[in-house]
Amino acid sequence: MKRIIIIVIVLVVVLGVGAGVYAGLSSRKASTANLATARVETGTLVARVFSAGNITPHQQATLSFAQNGVVAKIHVQVGDRVTKGQVLAELDTSDLALQVKNAEVNLTVAEHKLAQTAAGPTEQAIASARARLAAAQANYDKLAAGPTQAELAAAKAAVESAQAAYDAAIKAASATNSQIAAAQAALEKAQLTLEQAQAAYERVAWRPDISARPESKNLQTATIDYRQAKANLDALLATASSDAQVKVLQAKSQLEQAKSALAKLQASNYDLISAQAQVTQAQSDLETLLAGPDANAVAIAKDQVEQARIALEQAKLNLQKAQIIAPFDGTVTAVNLTVGQSASGGSIQIADLRNLEIVVNLAEVDVPRVKLGQEAEITLDALPDLTLAGKVTGIWPAGIQSQGVVNYPVVVSVIGPPEDVKAGMTASVNIIVDKRENVLLVPNRALRSQGKQRFVTVLVEGQSITIPVTTGLSNETMTEIIAGLREGDEVLLATTTTTQPGAGTRGMGMPGFGVLVR
């Protein structure tokens, strides 16, 4: 009887457990049927860093003249394509061009002088130096030997003769002065006689027979005598005085020459010292020529050539400063110059519009993921249907802090932009920082974390089972699963609905064992 009771009790317990399990499974199936799920799929995962900025030229510059002047030529206008080194505008360079030519001539002269100095003396220069030495030595020897008695006598006689000639010229000049004085007195006498005859004539000039009277004849005679006396005086003044003066000067010159010749014969000790100094100098000059090029002189000549070359380069630089030259290939975007105006304040702006880029600011948490050469996708507000390709070409090594936030500028170059893309347009940039192909993917909503471990809930035959997983790359919507899941697994997604207070996650299974669904 007891055995029957035990069997009945066991059957009741088993039936109860079975009924409970059935009820639980039925309830679980009903609840999981209403949950959002997703399949684990194999695909490509792309991780991006997003930012925004404006299209800018890779290079742009505002160019102006490096010196003052008047604008003479403008070779470009807005929209023109220019190449590196092209002259865009020029000042009036008349004076600067002359300075360049003058510097070129000075350099040529300095180079010729250096060549002559380095080549040494010519045979003609050496022969001339030898002749000067010989002449100086002969003069010294003559002075040292002194004159002969015959030379001294002849020199003294020459002085005495010249002195006598000079004295005679002085006397002759005095005689000529006496003749002039006599002629002057005769003229004065003839003038007085003329005045008296004129007065006598005027007293009887009223008479009808005046022409036959002696007063008329006396006037004529007095007039003739006056004219003759004046002519004689003029002739003496014009000839006699000039000839006498010339003779006096000639005689004086001859006397000085004779005295100088005598003085040379009577040489003093000073004359000998001077003659010896001339010999020494001539000997030194000859030895210098025979020694060949002087190293110091050659060095100085080289320095002069270098100075002339520097002056030429400076003149050319000044001429170049009178031009605006394109520093790179680009397009003219503005011309703020007119011909004839002062160069001060004027400019030409150019930009490299064929090489565009965007400088974006990335947060310090994003910039470690960005590397040079990474690809980027670019969209423009002005051209929403256009997606441009880009590449990271620059990452600033230092951040910029603003209001407590640190950002790092990153340069993204636009690859092959069409003409519709203009500098200044607003752009959105997605930098592709990583990419994984043929990997298992789950939505981010399927993942939950507990500490450093991540979990997903998988539906297996209607049952929800929490499984730990190893994750890899993730983006804003999906995450790579490295281990823990297989393709085709169905995972639960977190919902955005709120849970009622007190509600929890139900456990299932027999008392004492089971699986907790989190």
Contacts in CASP RR format, 6 or more apart in sequence:
PFRMAT RR
TARGET T0000
AUTHOR 0000-0000-0000
METHOD contacts of the structure
MODEL  1
MKRIIIIVIVLVVVLGVGAGVYAGLSSRKASTANLATARVETGTLVARVF
SAGNITPHQQATLSFAQNGVVAKIHVQVGDRVTKGQVLAELDTSDLALQV
KNAEVNLTVAEHKLAQTAAGPTEQAIASARARLAAAQANYDKLAAGPTQA
ELAAAKAAVESAQAAYDAAIKAASATNSQIAAAQAALEKAQLTLEQAQAA
YERVAWRPDISARPESKNLQTATIDYRQAKANLDALLATASSDAQVKVLQ
AKSQLEQAKSALAKLQASNYDLISAQAQVTQAQSDLETLLAGPDANAVAI
AKDQVEQARIALEQAKLNLQKAQIIAPFDGTVTAVNLTVGQSASGGSIQI
ADLRNLEIVVNLAEVDVPRVKLGQEAEITLDALPDLTLAGKVTGIWPAGI
QSQGVVNYPVVVSVIGPPEDVKAGMTASVNIIVDKRENVLLVPNRALRSQ
GKQRFVTVLVEGQSITIPVTTGLSNETMTEIIAGLREGDEVLLATTTTTQ
PGAGTRGMGMPGFGVLVR
17 510 0 8 1.000
21 509 0 8 1.000
21 510 0 8 1.000
24 508 0 8 1.000
24 509 0 8 1.000
25 463 0 8 1.000
25 508 0 8 1.000
27 506 0 8 1.000
28 462 0 8 1.000
28 463 0 8 1.000
28 464 0 8 1.000
28 506 0 8 1.000
28 508 0 8 1.000
29 462 0 8 1.000
31 506 0 8 1.000
32 459 0 8 1.000
32 462 0 8 1.000
32 463 0 8 1.000
32 464 0 8 1.000
32 492 0 8 1.000
35 492 0 8 1.000
35 493 0 8 1.000
35 495 0 8 1.000
36 445 0 8 1.000
36 492 0 8 1.000
36 493 0 8 1.000
36 495 0 8 1.000
37 459 0 8 1.000
37 490 0 8 1.000
37 491 0 8 1.000
37 492 0 8 1.000
37 493 0 8 1.000
38 442 0 8 1.000
38 443 0 8 1.000
38 445 0 8 1.000
38 446 0 8 1.000
38 490 0 8 1.000
38 491 0 8 1.000
38 493 0 8 1.000
39 488 0 8 1.000
39 489 0 8 1.000
39 490 0 8 1.000
39 491 0 8 1.000
40 440 0 8 1.000
40 441 0 8 1.000
40 442 0 8 1.000
40 481 0 8 1.000
40 485 0 8 1.000
40 486 0 8 1.000
40 487 0 8 1.000
40 488 0 8 1.000
40 489 0 8 1.000
40 490 0 8 1.000
40 491 0 8 1.000
41 440 0 8 1.000
41 441 0 8 1.000
41 487 0 8 1.000
41 488 0 8 1.000
42 438 0 8 1.000
42 439 0 8 1.000
42 440 0 8 1.000
42 441 0 8 1.000
42 487 0 8 1.000
43 437 0 8 1.000
43 438 0 8 1.000
43 439 0 8 1.000
43 441 0 8 1.000
44 435 0 8 1.000
44 436 0 8 1.000
44 437 0 8 1.000
44 438 0 8 1.000
44 439 0 8 1.000
45 435 0 8 1.000
45 436 0 8 1.000
45 439 0 8 1.000
45 441 0 8 1.000
45 473 0 8 1.000
45 474 0 8 1.000
45 475 0 8 1.000
45 478 0 8 1.000
45 479 0 8 1.000
45 480 0 8 1.000
46 432 0 8 1.000
46 434 0 8 1.000
46 435 0 8 1.000
46 475 0 8 1.000
47 369 0 8 1.000
47 432 0 8 1.000
47 433 0 8 1.000
47 434 0 8 1.000
47 435 0 8 1.000
47 473 0 8 1.000
47 474 0 8 1.000
47 475 0 8 1.000
48 377 0 8 1.000
48 430 0 8 1.000
48 431 0 8 1.000
48 432 0 8 1.000
48 433 0 8 1.000
48 475 0 8 1.000
48 476 0 8 1.000
49 362 0 8 1.000
49 366 0 8 1.000
49 369 0 8 1.000
49 370 0 8 1.000
49 430 0 8 1.000
49 431 0 8 1.000
49 433 0 8 1.000
50 428 0 8 1.000
50 429 0 8 1.000
50 430 0 8 1.000
50 431 0 8 1.000
51 360 0 8 1.000
51 361 0 8 1.000
51 362 0 8 1.000
51 410 0 8 1.000
51 428 0 8 1.000
51 429 0 8 1.000
51 431 0 8 1.000
52 360 0 8 1.000
52 426 0 8 1.000
52 427 0 8 1.000
52 428 0 8 1.000
52 429 0 8 1.000
53 358 0 8 1.000
53 359 0 8 1.000
53 360 0 8 1.000
53 426 0 8 1.000
53 427 0 8 1.000
53 428 0 8 1.000
53 429 0 8 1.000
54 358 0 8 1.000
54 424 0 8 1.000
54 425 0 8 1.000
54 426 0 8 1.000
54 427 0 8 1.000
55 356 0 8 1.000
55 357 0 8 1.000
55 358 0 8 1.000
55 380 0 8 1.000
55 414 0 8 1.000
55 421 0 8 1.000
55 422 0 8 1.000
55 423 0 8 1.000
55 424 0 8 1.000
55 425 0 8 1.000
55 427 0 8 1.000
56 356 0 8 1.000
56 357 0 8 1.000
56 358 0 8 1.000
56 359 0 8 1.000
56 423 0 8 1.000
56 424 0 8 1.000
57 351 0 8 1.000
57 352 0 8 1.000
57 353 0 8 1.000
57 355 0 8 1.000
57 356 0 8 1.000
57 357 0 8 1.000
57 423 0 8 1.000
58 352 0 8 1.000
58 355 0 8 1.000
58 356 0 8 1.000
58 357 0 8 1.000
58 413 0 8 1.000
59 328 0 8 1.000
59 330 0 8 1.000
59 351 0 8 1.000
59 352 0 8 1.000
59 355 0 8 1.000
60 333 0 8 1.000
60 349 0 8 1.000
60 350 0 8 1.000
60 351 0 8 1.000
60 352 0 8 1.000
61 327 0 8 1.000
61 328 0 8 1.000
61 349 0 8 1.000
61 350 0 8 1.000
61 351 0 8 1.000
62 347 0 8 1.000
62 348 0 8 1.000
62 349 0 8 1.000
63 88 0 8 1.000
63 324 0 8 1.000
63 325 0 8 1.000
63 326 0 8 1.000
63 327 0 8 1.000
63 347 0 8 1.000
63 348 0 8 1.000
63 349 0 8 1.000
63 350 0 8 1.000
64 324 0 8 1.000
64 343 0 8 1.000
64 345 0 8 1.000
64 346 0 8 1.000
64 347 0 8 1.000
64 348 0 8 1.000
65 89 0 8 1.000
65 91 0 8 1.000
65 321 0 8 1.000
65 322 0 8 1.000
65 323 0 8 1.000
65 324 0 8 1.000
65 343 0 8 1.000
65 346 0 8 1.000
66 321 0 8 1.000
67 91 0 8 1.000
67 318 0 8 1.000
67 321 0 8 1.000
67 322 0 8 1.000
67 343 0 8 1.000
68 342 0 8 1.000
68 343 0 8 1.000
68 344 0 8 1.000
69 91 0 8 1.000
69 92 0 8 1.000
69 322 0 8 1.000
69 342 0 8 1.000
69 343 0 8 1.000
69 344 0 8 1.000
70 91 0 8 1.000
70 92 0 8 1.000
70 340 0 8 1.000
70 341 0 8 1.000
70 342 0 8 1.000
70 343 0 8 1.000
71 89 0 8 1.000
71 90 0 8 1.000
71 91 0 8 1.000
71 92 0 8 1.000
71 337 0 8 1.000
71 338 0 8 1.000
71 339 0 8 1.000
71 340 0 8 1.000
71 341 0 8 1.000
71 342 0 8 1.000
71 343 0 8 1.000
72 90 0 8 1.000
72 91 0 8 1.000
72 92 0 8 1.000
72 93 0 8 1.000
72 339 0 8 1.000
72 340 0 8 1.000
73 89 0 8 1.000
73 90 0 8 1.000
73 339 0 8 1.000
74 88 0 8 1.000
74 89 0 8 1.000
74 335 0 8 1.000
74 337 0 8 1.000
74 338 0 8 1.000
74 339 0 8 1.000
75 86 0 8 1.000
75 87 0 8 1.000
75 88 0 8 1.000
75 89 0 8 1.000
75 90 0 8 1.000
76 82 0 8 1.000
76 88 0 8 1.000
76 89 0 8 1.000
76 332 0 8 1.000
76 335 0 8 1.000
76 348 0 8 1.000
77 332 0 8 1.000
77 335 0 8 1.000
78 332 0 8 1.000
78 333 0 8 1.000
78 334 0 8 1.000
78 335 0 8 1.000
79 331 0 8 1.000
79 332 0 8 1.000
79 333 0 8 1.000
80 331 0 8 1.000
80 332 0 8 1.000
81 329 0 8 1.000
81 330 0 8 1.000
81 331 0 8 1.000
82 88 0 8 1.000
82 326 0 8 1.000
82 329 0 8 1.000
82 330 0 8 1.000
82 331 0 8 1.000
82 332 0 8 1.000
82 350 0 8 1.000
83 326 0 8 1.000
83 329 0 8 1.000
83 330 0 8 1.000
84 326 0 8 1.000
84 327 0 8 1.000
84 328 0 8 1.000
84 329 0 8 1.000
85 325 0 8 1.000
85 326 0 8 1.000
85 327 0 8 1.000
86 325 0 8 1.000
86 326 0 8 1.000
87 323 0 8 1.000
87 324 0 8 1.000
87 325 0 8 1.000
88 323 0 8 1.000
88 324 0 8 1.000
88 325 0 8 1.000
88 326 0 8 1.000
88 332 0 8 1.000
88 348 0 8 1.000
88 350 0 8 1.000
89 323 0 8 1.000
89 324 0 8 1.000
89 337 0 8 1.000
89 348 0 8 1.000
90 322 0 8 1.000
90 323 0 8 1.000
90 324 0 8 1.000
91 322 0 8 1.000
91 323 0 8 1.000
91 343 0 8 1.000
92 322 0 8 1.000
93 319 0 8 1.000
93 322 0 8 1.000
96 315 0 8 1.000
96 318 0 8 1.000
96 319 0 8 1.000
96 322 0 8 1.000
97 319 0 8 1.000
99 315 0 8 1.000
99 318 0 8 1.000
99 319 0 8 1.000
100 312 0 8 1.000
100 315 0 8 1.000
100 316 0 8 1.000
100 319 0 8 1.000
102 315 0 8 1.000
103 308 0 8 1.000
103 311 0 8 1.000
103 312 0 8 1.000
103 314 0 8 1.000
103 315 0 8 1.000
103 316 0 8 1.000
104 312 0 8 1.000
106 308 0 8 1.000
106 311 0 8 1.000
106 312 0 8 1.000
107 305 0 8 1.000
107 308 0 8 1.000
107 309 0 8 1.000
107 311 0 8 1.000
107 312 0 8 1.000
109 308 0 8 1.000
110 301 0 8 1.000
110 304 0 8 1.000
110 305 0 8 1.000
110 307 0 8 1.000
110 308 0 8 1.000
111 305 0 8 1.000
111 308 0 8 1.000
113 301 0 8 1.000
113 304 0 8 1.000
114 298 0 8 1.000
114 301 0 8 1.000
114 302 0 8 1.000
114 304 0 8 1.000
114 305 0 8 1.000
117 293 0 8 1.000
117 294 0 8 1.000
117 297 0 8 1.000
117 298 0 8 1.000
117 301 0 8 1.000
118 293 0 8 1.000
118 298 0 8 1.000
118 301 0 8 1.000
119 293 0 8 1.000
120 289 0 8 1.000
120 292 0 8 1.000
120 293 0 8 1.000
121 129 0 8 1.000
121 289 0 8 1.000
121 290 0 8 1.000
121 292 0 8 1.000
125 289 0 8 1.000
126 286 0 8 1.000
126 289 0 8 1.000
126 290 0 8 1.000
129 282 0 8 1.000
129 285 0 8 1.000
129 286 0 8 1.000
129 289 0 8 1.000
130 286 0 8 1.000
132 282 0 8 1.000
132 285 0 8 1.000
132 286 0 8 1.000
133 279 0 8 1.000
133 282 0 8 1.000
133 283 0 8 1.000
133 285 0 8 1.000
133 286 0 8 1.000
135 282 0 8 1.000
136 275 0 8 1.000
136 278 0 8 1.000
136 279 0 8 1.000
136 281 0 8 1.000
136 282 0 8 1.000
137 279 0 8 1.000
137 282 0 8 1.000
139 275 0 8 1.000
139 278 0 8 1.000
140 272 0 8 1.000
140 275 0 8 1.000
140 276 0 8 1.000
140 278 0 8 1.000
140 279 0 8 1.000
143 267 0 8 1.000
143 271 0 8 1.000
143 272 0 8 1.000
143 275 0 8 1.000
144 272 0 8 1.000
144 275 0 8 1.000
146 265 0 8 1.000
146 267 0 8 1.000
147 155 0 8 1.000
147 265 0 8 1.000
147 266 0 8 1.000
151 265 0 8 1.000
152 262 0 8 1.000
152 265 0 8 1.000
152 266 0 8 1.000
155 258 0 8 1.000
155 261 0 8 1.000
155 262 0 8 1.000
155 265 0 8 1.000
156 262 0 8 1.000
158 258 0 8 1.000
158 261 0 8 1.000
158 262 0 8 1.000
159 255 0 8 1.000
159 258 0 8 1.000
159 259 0 8 1.000
159 262 0 8 1.000
161 258 0 8 1.000
162 251 0 8 1.000
162 254 0 8 1.000
162 255 0 8 1.000
162 257 0 8 1.000
162 258 0 8 1.000
162 259 0 8 1.000
163 255 0 8 1.000
165 251 0 8 1.000
165 254 0 8 1.000
165 255 0 8 1.000
166 248 0 8 1.000
166 251 0 8 1.000
166 252 0 8 1.000
166 254 0 8 1.000
166 255 0 8 1.000
168 251 0 8 1.000
169 244 0 8 1.000
169 247 0 8 1.000
169 248 0 8 1.000
169 250 0 8 1.000
169 251 0 8 1.000
170 248 0 8 1.000
172 244 0 8 1.000
172 247 0 8 1.000
173 241 0 8 1.000
173 244 0 8 1.000
173 245 0 8 1.000
173 247 0 8 1.000
173 248 0 8 1.000
176 236 0 8 1.000
176 240 0 8 1.000
176 241 0 8 1.000
176 243 0 8 1.000
176 244 0 8 1.000
177 241 0 8 1.000
179 236 0 8 1.000
179 240 0 8 1.000
180 233 0 8 1.000
180 236 0 8 1.000
180 237 0 8 1.000
180 240 0 8 1.000
180 241 0 8 1.000
183 229 0 8 1.000
183 232 0 8 1.000
183 233 0 8 1.000
183 236 0 8 1.000
184 233 0 8 1.000
186 229 0 8 1.000
186 232 0 8 1.000
186 233 0 8 1.000
187 226 0 8 1.000
187 229 0 8 1.000
187 230 0 8 1.000
187 232 0 8 1.000
187 233 0 8 1.000
189 229 0 8 1.000
190 222 0 8 1.000
190 225 0 8 1.000
190 226 0 8 1.000
190 228 0 8 1.000
190 229 0 8 1.000
190 230 0 8 1.000
191 226 0 8 1.000
191 229 0 8 1.000
193 222 0 8 1.000
193 225 0 8 1.000
193 226 0 8 1.000
194 219 0 8 1.000
194 222 0 8 1.000
194 223 0 8 1.000
194 225 0 8 1.000
194 226 0 8 1.000
196 222 0 8 1.000
197 215 0 8 1.000
197 218 0 8 1.000
197 219 0 8 1.000
197 221 0 8 1.000
197 222 0 8 1.000
197 223 0 8 1.000
198 219 0 8 1.000
198 222 0 8 1.000
200 215 0 8 1.000
200 218 0 8 1.000
200 219 0 8 1.000
201 210 0 8 1.000
201 215 0 8 1.000
201 216 0 8 1.000
201 218 0 8 1.000
201 219 0 8 1.000
203 215 0 8 1.000
204 210 0 8 1.000
204 213 0 8 1.000
204 215 0 8 1.000
207 213 0 8 1.000
210 216 0 8 1.000
288 294 0 8 1.000
324 348 0 8 1.000
326 350 0 8 1.000
328 350 0 8 1.000
328 352 0 8 1.000
329 352 0 8 1.000
329 354 0 8 1.000
330 350 0 8 1.000
330 351 0 8 1.000
330 352 0 8 1.000
330 353 0 8 1.000
330 354 0 8 1.000
331 350 0 8 1.000
331 351 0 8 1.000
331 352 0 8 1.000
331 353 0 8 1.000
331 354 0 8 1.000
332 348 0 8 1.000
332 349 0 8 1.000
332 350 0 8 1.000
333 349 0 8 1.000
333 350 0 8 1.000
333 351 0 8 1.000
334 347 0 8 1.000
334 348 0 8 1.000
334 349 0 8 1.000
335 348 0 8 1.000
335 349 0 8 1.000
336 345 0 8 1.000
336 346 0 8 1.000
336 347 0 8 1.000
336 348 0 8 1.000
336 349 0 8 1.000
337 343 0 8 1.000
337 346 0 8 1.000
337 347 0 8 1.000
337 348 0 8 1.000
351 423 0 8 1.000
353 423 0 8 1.000
355 413 0 8 1.000
356 413 0 8 1.000
356 414 0 8 1.000
356 417 0 8 1.000
356 421 0 8 1.000
356 423 0 8 1.000
357 393 0 8 1.000
357 411 0 8 1.000
357 412 0 8 1.000
357 413 0 8 1.000
357 414 0 8 1.000
358 378 0 8 1.000
358 411 0 8 1.000
358 412 0 8 1.000
358 414 0 8 1.000
358 427 0 8 1.000
358 429 0 8 1.000
359 409 0 8 1.000
359 410 0 8 1.000
359 411 0 8 1.000
359 412 0 8 1.000
360 409 0 8 1.000
360 410 0 8 1.000
360 412 0 8 1.000
360 429 0 8 1.000
361 400 0 8 1.000
361 407 0 8 1.000
361 408 0 8 1.000
361 409 0 8 1.000
361 410 0 8 1.000
362 370 0 8 1.000
362 407 0 8 1.000
362 408 0 8 1.000
362 410 0 8 1.000
363 405 0 8 1.000
363 406 0 8 1.000
363 407 0 8 1.000
364 399 0 8 1.000
364 406 0 8 1.000
364 407 0 8 1.000
364 408 0 8 1.000
367 395 0 8 1.000
367 408 0 8 1.000
367 410 0 8 1.000
369 433 0 8 1.000
369 434 0 8 1.000
370 392 0 8 1.000
370 395 0 8 1.000
370 410 0 8 1.000
370 431 0 8 1.000
370 433 0 8 1.000
371 392 0 8 1.000
371 395 0 8 1.000
371 433 0 8 1.000
372 392 0 8 1.000
372 393 0 8 1.000
372 394 0 8 1.000
372 395 0 8 1.000
373 391 0 8 1.000
373 392 0 8 1.000
373 393 0 8 1.000
374 391 0 8 1.000
374 392 0 8 1.000
374 431 0 8 1.000
374 432 0 8 1.000
374 433 0 8 1.000
375 389 0 8 1.000
375 390 0 8 1.000
375 391 0 8 1.000
375 431 0 8 1.000
375 432 0 8 1.000
376 389 0 8 1.000
376 390 0 8 1.000
376 391 0 8 1.000
376 392 0 8 1.000
376 412 0 8 1.000
376 429 0 8 1.000
376 430 0 8 1.000
376 431 0 8 1.000
376 432 0 8 1.000
377 387 0 8 1.000
377 388 0 8 1.000
377 389 0 8 1.000
377 390 0 8 1.000
377 429 0 8 1.000
377 430 0 8 1.000
377 432 0 8 1.000
378 387 0 8 1.000
378 388 0 8 1.000
378 389 0 8 1.000
378 390 0 8 1.000
378 412 0 8 1.000
378 414 0 8 1.000
378 427 0 8 1.000
378 428 0 8 1.000
378 429 0 8 1.000
378 430 0 8 1.000
379 386 0 8 1.000
379 387 0 8 1.000
379 388 0 8 1.000
379 427 0 8 1.000
379 428 0 8 1.000
380 386 0 8 1.000
380 388 0 8 1.000
380 421 0 8 1.000
380 425 0 8 1.000
380 426 0 8 1.000
380 427 0 8 1.000
380 428 0 8 1.000
381 425 0 8 1.000
381 426 0 8 1.000
381 427 0 8 1.000
381 428 0 8 1.000
382 422 0 8 1.000
382 425 0 8 1.000
382 426 0 8 1.000
383 420 0 8 1.000
383 421 0 8 1.000
383 425 0 8 1.000
386 418 0 8 1.000
386 420 0 8 1.000
386 421 0 8 1.000
388 414 0 8 1.000
388 415 0 8 1.000
388 416 0 8 1.000
388 417 0 8 1.000
388 421 0 8 1.000
389 414 0 8 1.000
389 415 0 8 1.000
389 416 0 8 1.000
390 412 0 8 1.000
390 413 0 8 1.000
390 414 0 8 1.000
390 415 0 8 1.000
391 412 0 8 1.000
391 413 0 8 1.000
391 415 0 8 1.000
392 410 0 8 1.000
392 411 0 8 1.000
392 412 0 8 1.000
392 413 0 8 1.000
392 431 0 8 1.000
393 411 0 8 1.000
393 412 0 8 1.000
393 413 0 8 1.000
394 410 0 8 1.000
394 411 0 8 1.000
395 408 0 8 1.000
395 410 0 8 1.000
395 411 0 8 1.000
396 408 0 8 1.000
396 409 0 8 1.000
396 410 0 8 1.000
398 408 0 8 1.000
399 406 0 8 1.000
399 407 0 8 1.000
399 408 0 8 1.000
399 409 0 8 1.000
400 406 0 8 1.000
400 407 0 8 1.000
400 408 0 8 1.000
400 409 0 8 1.000
410 431 0 8 1.000
412 429 0 8 1.000
412 431 0 8 1.000
414 421 0 8 1.000
434 473 0 8 1.000
436 473 0 8 1.000
436 480 0 8 1.000
439 473 0 8 1.000
439 480 0 8 1.000
439 481 0 8 1.000
440 480 0 8 1.000
440 481 0 8 1.000
440 482 0 8 1.000
440 485 0 8 1.000
440 486 0 8 1.000
440 487 0 8 1.000
441 478 0 8 1.000
441 479 0 8 1.000
441 480 0 8 1.000
441 481 0 8 1.000
442 456 0 8 1.000
442 478 0 8 1.000
442 479 0 8 1.000
442 481 0 8 1.000
442 485 0 8 1.000
442 491 0 8 1.000
443 477 0 8 1.000
443 478 0 8 1.000
443 479 0 8 1.000
443 491 0 8 1.000
443 493 0 8 1.000
444 474 0 8 1.000
444 476 0 8 1.000
444 477 0 8 1.000
444 478 0 8 1.000
444 479 0 8 1.000
445 493 0 8 1.000
445 494 0 8 1.000
446 456 0 8 1.000
446 457 0 8 1.000
446 491 0 8 1.000
446 492 0 8 1.000
446 493 0 8 1.000
446 494 0 8 1.000
447 454 0 8 1.000
447 455 0 8 1.000
447 456 0 8 1.000
447 469 0 8 1.000
447 471 0 8 1.000
447 479 0 8 1.000
448 454 0 8 1.000
448 455 0 8 1.000
448 456 0 8 1.000
448 457 0 8 1.000
448 494 0 8 1.000
448 518 0 8 1.000
449 455 0 8 1.000
450 518 0 8 1.000
453 468 0 8 1.000
454 468 0 8 1.000
454 469 0 8 1.000
454 470 0 8 1.000
454 471 0 8 1.000
455 466 0 8 1.000
455 467 0 8 1.000
455 468 0 8 1.000
455 469 0 8 1.000
455 518 0 8 1.000
456 466 0 8 1.000
456 467 0 8 1.000
456 469 0 8 1.000
456 485 0 8 1.000
456 491 0 8 1.000
456 492 0 8 1.000
457 464 0 8 1.000
457 465 0 8 1.000
457 466 0 8 1.000
457 467 0 8 1.000
457 491 0 8 1.000
457 492 0 8 1.000
457 517 0 8 1.000
457 518 0 8 1.000
458 464 0 8 1.000
458 465 0 8 1.000
458 466 0 8 1.000
458 467 0 8 1.000
458 485 0 8 1.000
458 489 0 8 1.000
458 490 0 8 1.000
458 491 0 8 1.000
458 492 0 8 1.000
459 465 0 8 1.000
459 490 0 8 1.000
459 491 0 8 1.000
459 492 0 8 1.000
463 508 0 8 1.000
463 515 0 8 1.000
464 492 0 8 1.000
464 517 0 8 1.000
465 515 0 8 1.000
465 517 0 8 1.000
466 515 0 8 1.000
466 516 0 8 1.000
466 517 0 8 1.000
466 518 0 8 1.000
467 484 0 8 1.000
467 485 0 8 1.000
468 484 0 8 1.000
469 481 0 8 1.000
469 482 0 8 1.000
469 483 0 8 1.000
469 484 0 8 1.000
469 485 0 8 1.000
470 481 0 8 1.000
470 482 0 8 1.000
470 483 0 8 1.000
470 484 0 8 1.000
471 479 0 8 1.000
471 480 0 8 1.000
471 481 0 8 1.000
471 482 0 8 1.000
472 479 0 8 1.000
472 480 0 8 1.000
472 481 0 8 1.000
472 482 0 8 1.000
473 479 0 8 1.000
473 480 0 8 1.000
474 480 0 8 1.000
485 491 0 8 1.000
505 516 0 8 1.000
505 517 0 8 1.000
505 518 0 8 1.000
506 517 0 8 1.000
507 514 0 8 1.000
507 515 0 8 1.000
507 516 0 8 1.000
507 517 0 8 1.000
508 514 0 8 1.000
508 515 0 8 1.000
508 517 0 8 1.000
509 515 0 8 1.000
END
